[in-house]
Amino acid sequence: MLDWLTAPWSEPVLQRAFAEVALIGLVGGLLGCWLVLYELSYSAESLAHALFPGLVAAALLGLPLLIGGAAGILVAALGVALAGRAPEIGRDTAVAVVVTTLFGAGALLALAPASPPGLGALLFGDVLGVSDADLALAGGLAALLFAALALLHGRLLAVGFDRGTARALGVSPLAVDAALLVLLALAIIVAVQGLGNLLVVAVLIGPAATARLVAQRMRSMMAVSAAVAVVAGSAGLYLSYYAGTAAGASIAAVLVAMFLVARAAYHAV
């Protein structure tokens, strides 16, 4: 049994992978609670898809993914603003059209025959291909996100539970919403290397949805969510190692299984 548990840790590739999924889990678990509270689950998926061509373009040009993600967000925001001005379309339809168009364009670039093969990892993830530099960048972004969440905790609570009262307390809901979306973009950039654009939402929403079933207070919900995300990430890597399945898909599958177990236990009580 001990050999079964320690065997994956003997390989440097998997050591980096475990560190990466721990970072992704902590980031996704903590931030995901706010996304669930603010009912931004669909927005998280839309944003992940919308910034995808920016990530691909940055990878093709040899630029940091952070720059590509920021550019992708700006292009998406401009596209939504322009499309939303057509009254016969409607804002919701405009968002859907822009997001699907951008995601399709990014997929075409990433999967084109002339593109380097590594770009497919942005779409499907490659946690086993994480380098020391990738891990250092992810750690830096994660530390920035943790600090921002700590500073914004009170404001996020005020706006999340009562927007009207938040204004009376001098907290701007618009500023808090904008800050939360910026943190979401950073979290996506942290997680996209390991899980890919298609599965990144799983680690942002799955652990928080599970924690919401078993925790009543926000701090305890965040603690449970982070623990669920880290455990699911590690379990997914073990599943991938011994079953020969894709690492990102294995992590997502474990997250779904944990949610189903928690939901069954919740309804059984």
N, C-alpha and C positions, 0 to 999 in steps of 0.2 A: 504493500500500500504506500509506504514511504517513497519507494522508487517511482511509483506511478505519479506521485505528487511532485517530486523534485526533478524528474527527467526533463520536462520542458525548460526548466530554469538553467540547464547546463549549456544552452546555446545562446550566444550573444544576441542573435537576431530576435529570439523570443524574449530575452531580458528587456530589450528596447521596446518590444511589442507590449509587454506587461506594463512598463512604465507609461507608454503612450495611452493605453486603455484606461489606466488609473487617472491620468490627467483629463482625458476625455470624459470619463465618468464623473469626476468631481465637477468639472465645468458644466456638463449637461445636467447633472443631478441638481445642482444648486440653481442654475438659471432656469431650468425647466419648470420649477415650482412657480416662478413668477409668470412664465408663459401660460401655464395652466390657469393661474389665478386671473390673469388679464384676458383669458380666452383668446390667446394668440397662436394656438396650435396650427391652424391653417395658414396664418401669416408666416409662421416659421418655415413651413414647407414651401410657400410661395417665394420667400426671400432666398432660401437655399437654391431653388431652381433659377431664380432671376439673376443671381450673381455668378452662376456657373460659367457663362462665356467669358466673364472677366477673369476667372481663375484659369481657364484654358489659355486665354491670350497671354496672361502673365507667365505661365509655364512655357509657352512657345517663345516668348521674348527673353526668358531667363530672368524675369523680375520676381520679387517676393510676392507670394500669394496674397499678402495683405493689401498690396497696391492694386492687384487685379480685382480682389473682392470689393474694395472701395469704389473702383471704377465701375464695376458691374452694378453696384447699388445705385450709383448716380445715373447710369444709363437707364436702369429699370424705373427709377423715380421719374425721370424725364419722360420716358415712354408712357407710363401710367397717366401722368399729368396731361400729356398731349391727347392720348386716346380718350381720356375721361371728359374732354371738352366736347365730344360728339354726343349730343343729347339722345340721339336715337340708339346709341349703344348702351349707355349706362356705365357707372363706375365699376361695378362688380365684373361685368363682362369685359371692360377695358383691362382690368387687372389680369383676368384669366388669359386674354389674348396676348398681352405683353409677356407675361410669365412663360406661357407655353412657347411663344416665339423665341424668346431668349434661350430657354432651356434647349429647344430643338437646335438652335444655332450652335450652342456650346457643344452639344452631343455630336453634331456633324463635324465640328472642328476636332474634337477629341478622338473620334473614331475614323477620321479620314485616313486613307492608305498612306498619304504623305506625312502624316503626323507621327512623331516619335511614339513607340508603343507604351511608354510610361504614362502618357496622358490618360489612358483608360482608367488608371487608378483614381483620378479625380472623380470619375463617375461611379466606380464600383468599390473603391477603397483598396488599400494595400498596407495594412497595419504591419505586416512582416517586412515591408520595404522601408520602414522608417529609419532614417539615419540619425547620427548624433546631432547634426545641425538641425534637422527637423524637430527633434526632441527638445533641443534648447529653445527654439523659436516657440514651440507649443507651450513650454514651461513659462517663458516670458509673457506670452499672451494670457495664459491661465492666471498668473500672478496679478496681472493688470486687471483682469476680470474679477478676481476675488476681492481686490482692493476696492474696485468700483461698486461691487455689490454691498460691501460692508459700509461704504460711505452713503450709499443711496437707500439703505435698508428702511430707515424711517419714512422717507419720502415714498418709496415703493409701497409700503404698508398703507400710508395715508391715502394715496390715489387708488390703490387696488381695492380697498374696502369701502371708500366713500369719496367719490370725486368732489361732490359739493362741499363737504367738510374740509377737504384738502385745500380748496381755494380759500376758504375762510382762515386756514392756518398759514396761508402764504406760500403754499406749495402749488406749482404750476403743473397741471396734468399733462399739458402739451410737452413741456420740457422733460417730464419723467417718461412719457411714452417714447419720445425721441431717444433718450438715453438708453431705454430698454432695447430699442431696435438696434442701436449701435452695438450694445453688448451682445445681442443675438448674432449680428454679423461677425463679431470677433469669435464667438463660440463656434460658429459654422466653419470658420477658417481653421480653428484649432482642430476640429473633429473631421474635416473633410479628407485629410491625408489618410486617416485610419479607416473610416467607414465609407467614404465616398459620398457624393452628392445625393445619391438615391436613398441612402440609409441613415444619413446624419440626423434626420428628424427623430429616428427611433430612440436615440440616446438623449434627446432633448425633451421628449414628451413621455416616453415609456416609463422611466423611473419616477417621474413626478406623478403620473397618473396612478401608478402603483402605491406611492407614498400617500396620496390623498385618501386612499381607502382605509389606511391604518393609523393616520396621524390627524390630530385635531388642531394643533397650533402650527403656525408657520415655521418656526425654528425647528420643531421636531419633524415636520414634513420635509424640510430641507435636509436634515440629517439622515432621515430614512431614505430619501431619494438619492442622495450621494452614495450611501452604502449599497443600495440596490444596483446603481449604475456600475460601481466598481466591481461588485461581486459578479454581475452579469457579464461584464467585460472579461474578467478573468476566466469565468466558466466557459464563455464562448471561445476563448483561446485554447483551453483544454479540449473542448469539443472539436475544434478545428485540427488540433495536433493529433488526436487519437482517431478521429473519424475521417480525416482527410477532406473536410469541407472548407468552404471559403470562410476566412476569419470574420469579415464584416457581417456576412449573412448569419454566421453562427451566433455572433453577439446579439444581433437583432432577434433571432429566434429565441434565445434565452430570455431576453427582455420581455417578449410576448408571453412566454411560458410563466414567468414570474408574475406578470400582471394577471393572467388567468387564474393562477393559484390564489393570489391575494383577493381577487374578486369572488372566487368560490368561497373562500374563508369568510369574507365580509358578509355574504348572503346567508352563510350557514349560522352566523351568530344571531 
